[in-house]
Amino acid sequence: MEKKRILVTGSNGLLGQKLIELLVSENTCETIATAKGGNRLNFSKGYEFLEMDVTDPVQVDQVMGAARPDVVIHTAAMTNVDQCESEKDACWKLNVTAVEIVVAACRKYDVFLEHVSTDFIFDGTAGPYKEEDLPNPVSFYGWSKYAAEKVVIHSGINWAIARTVLVYGIAHDMSRSNIILWVKKSLEEGKAIKVVTDQFRTPTLAEDLAKGCFLIAGRKEQGIFNISGSDFMTPYEMAMMTADYFSLDKSLISPTDASTFTQPARRPPRTGFDLTKSRNVLGYEPHTFREGIALLAKQIGL
């Protein structure tokens, strides 16, 4: 049987890197990594890298026409929620216009599109959410991701949407930290930190999100899927578990609520996902948050 060709956008990002690693290690498909600018992955064997700016329709058409993938996993996005609020044009261009461009190329070359979305399309009044719950974003980022979902759903092509929540992990050459590394570093330096108790999430290990995306792509499973962690918890609980794991001083962590922070963008208070559908249809099973901490510890050589 001919191997499926899977093209990943945003391959320099956290999810993108984990996806390329997974696809190459599974060795059941031909992998094409694409990103704007040069390749930042720390290995070069087992896949092909092509430069592709998802906001450039000519380049997207050229690359898709040359690569002829069976599946595109679209991970490229602007995900900094506050930046999206202050740079709305840039956010819309990368989160919505780019999706329209990728959809057009998928339509032209008959490609299955798997689009990655977010819990921030919900207002956070009724989490954990199921796939069929009604979106109602409270931030510009949320609106841009909801608009992108609508582009995909009404595209007339074969599609899937993988929604996720608060992704954490370690990748090569990463600019952004995550809650585990932030808590660990702060407490090791003896810094007191305030962490919110009034936001609820199902934090997602990047490796789990990559696995969920892989399960969807492998079967070209259509529809919307919740791909997140299964532990429903607050950032305060995440911080305490991190401190416990690394045997750090928990007394430096104090609970607070979201109203004490001034952030440009609103956050939905209570999201998180019900994973029943993904478990039943895909056989998806995520790590626990504690297992996620242990995996990160191993990756940073502890």
Residue pairs with C-beta under 8 A, 6 or more apart in sequence:
3 28
3 29
3 30
4 28
4 29
4 30
4 70
4 71
4 217
4 218
5 29
5 30
5 32
5 67
5 68
5 69
5 70
5 71
6 23
6 29
6 30
6 31
6 32
6 69
6 70
6 71
6 72
6 73
6 217
7 32
7 34
7 63
7 64
7 67
7 69
7 71
7 72
7 73
7 111
8 16
8 19
8 20
8 23
8 31
8 32
8 33
8 34
8 72
8 73
8 75
9 16
9 34
9 35
9 52
9 54
9 72
9 73
9 74
9 75
9 76
9 102
10 16
10 34
10 35
10 54
10 74
10 75
10 76
10 77
11 17
11 19
11 20
11 33
11 34
11 35
11 39
11 41
11 49
11 75
12 35
12 37
12 39
12 40
12 41
12 173
13 35
13 75
13 76
13 171
14 167
14 169
14 171
14 174
14 176
14 206
15 75
15 116
15 167
15 206
15 209
15 210
15 213
16 33
16 35
16 75
16 76
17 40
17 41
17 171
17 172
18 169
18 171
18 206
18 207
18 209
18 210
19 73
19 75
19 210
19 213
19 214
20 31
20 33
20 41
20 47
21 43
21 210
22 207
22 210
22 211
22 214
23 29
23 31
23 47
23 214
24 31
24 43
24 45
24 46
24 47
26 214
27 46
28 218
29 217
29 218
30 48
31 46
31 47
31 48
32 47
32 48
32 49
32 50
32 67
32 69
33 39
33 41
33 47
33 48
33 49
33 50
34 49
34 50
34 51
34 52
34 63
35 49
35 51
35 52
35 76
36 51
36 52
36 53
36 54
36 76
37 51
38 51
39 49
40 172
40 173
41 49
41 172
42 172
42 173
48 67
50 63
50 66
50 67
51 59
52 59
52 60
52 63
53 59
53 60
54 60
54 74
54 76
54 94
54 98
54 101
54 102
55 93
55 94
55 97
55 98
55 101
56 101
57 101
57 104
57 105
60 101
60 102
60 104
60 105
61 104
61 105
61 108
64 72
64 105
64 106
64 108
64 109
64 111
65 105
65 108
65 109
68 109
69 109
69 111
70 111
70 112
70 220
71 111
71 112
71 113
71 114
71 217
71 220
72 102
72 106
72 111
72 112
72 113
72 114
73 114
73 116
73 213
73 217
74 99
74 102
74 113
74 114
74 115
74 116
75 116
75 213
76 94
76 98
77 94
77 95
77 116
77 145
78 84
78 87
78 90
78 91
78 94
78 95
78 141
78 144
79 118
79 141
80 141
80 176
81 120
81 139
81 141
81 263
81 265
81 267
82 263
82 264
82 265
83 90
83 91
84 91
84 95
84 139
84 140
84 141
84 144
84 265
85 139
85 140
85 141
85 264
85 265
86 264
88 140
91 140
91 141
91 144
92 144
92 147
95 141
95 144
95 145
95 147
95 148
96 144
96 147
96 148
96 151
99 115
99 148
99 151
99 152
100 151
102 113
103 113
103 151
103 152
103 155
103 157
105 111
106 112
106 113
106 155
106 157
107 155
107 156
107 157
111 157
112 157
112 158
112 159
112 160
112 217
112 220
113 152
113 155
113 157
113 158
113 159
113 160
114 159
114 160
114 161
114 162
114 213
114 216
114 217
115 148
115 149
115 152
115 159
115 160
115 161
115 162
116 161
116 162
116 163
116 164
116 209
116 213
117 145
117 148
117 149
117 161
117 162
117 163
117 164
118 141
118 142
118 145
118 163
118 164
118 165
119 127
119 129
119 163
119 164
119 165
119 166
119 201
119 228
119 268
119 271
119 272
119 273
120 137
120 138
120 139
120 141
120 142
120 145
120 267
120 268
120 271
121 135
121 136
121 137
121 142
121 145
121 146
121 149
121 163
122 129
122 133
122 135
122 136
122 137
122 142
122 268
122 271
123 136
123 137
123 138
123 268
124 138
124 199
124 267
124 268
124 269
124 270
124 271
125 268
125 269
125 270
126 133
126 270
127 200
127 268
127 270
127 271
127 272
127 273
128 202
128 232
128 271
128 272
128 273
128 274
129 226
129 271
129 272
129 273
129 274
130 226
130 273
130 274
130 276
130 277
131 163
131 223
131 224
131 225
131 226
131 277
132 224
135 142
135 146
135 149
137 143
137 145
137 146
138 266
138 267
138 268
139 265
139 266
139 267
140 265
141 265
142 268
149 161
152 159
152 161
153 159
153 161
158 220
158 222
159 222
160 216
160 217
160 220
160 221
160 222
160 223
160 224
160 225
161 223
161 224
161 225
162 209
162 212
162 213
162 216
162 225
162 227
163 224
163 225
163 226
163 227
163 228
163 273
164 204
164 209
164 212
164 226
164 227
164 228
165 201
165 202
165 203
165 204
165 228
165 229
165 271
165 272
165 273
166 179
166 201
166 202
166 203
166 204
166 228
167 203
167 204
167 205
167 206
167 209
168 178
168 179
168 180
168 203
168 204
168 205
168 206
168 292
168 296
169 178
169 205
169 206
169 207
169 296
170 178
170 181
170 206
170 296
170 299
170 300
171 206
177 185
179 203
179 235
179 238
179 239
179 242
180 238
180 242
180 292
180 293
180 296
181 296
181 300
182 193
183 193
183 195
183 238
183 239
183 242
183 243
183 248
183 253
184 242
184 246
184 248
186 193
186 252
187 193
187 243
187 246
187 248
187 249
187 252
187 253
188 246
188 248
190 249
190 252
191 252
192 252
192 253
192 254
193 239
193 252
193 253
193 254
194 254
194 255
194 256
194 260
195 234
195 235
195 236
195 238
195 239
195 253
195 254
195 255
195 256
196 234
196 235
196 236
196 255
196 256
196 257
196 258
196 261
197 234
197 235
197 236
197 255
197 256
197 257
198 234
198 257
198 258
198 269
199 234
199 235
199 258
199 267
199 269
199 270
200 232
200 233
200 234
200 269
200 270
200 271
200 272
201 232
201 233
201 234
201 235
201 271
201 272
202 228
202 229
202 230
202 231
202 232
202 233
202 271
202 272
202 273
202 275
203 228
203 229
203 231
203 233
203 238
203 289
203 292
204 227
204 228
204 229
204 286
205 229
205 286
205 287
205 291
205 292
205 295
207 287
207 295
208 227
208 228
208 229
208 286
208 287
208 292
209 227
209 228
211 284
212 225
212 227
212 278
212 282
212 284
212 286
213 227
215 221
215 282
215 283
215 284
216 225
216 227
216 282
219 282
221 281
221 282
225 277
225 278
225 281
225 282
225 284
226 273
226 274
226 275
226 277
226 278
227 273
227 278
227 284
228 272
228 273
228 275
228 286
229 286
229 287
229 288
229 289
229 292
230 275
230 286
230 288
231 288
231 289
232 272
233 289
236 253
236 255
238 289
239 253
240 250
240 253
241 289
241 290
241 293
242 248
242 293
243 249
243 250
243 252
243 253
244 250
245 290
245 293
245 294
245 297
246 297
246 302
258 267
258 269
275 284
275 286
278 284
279 285
287 295
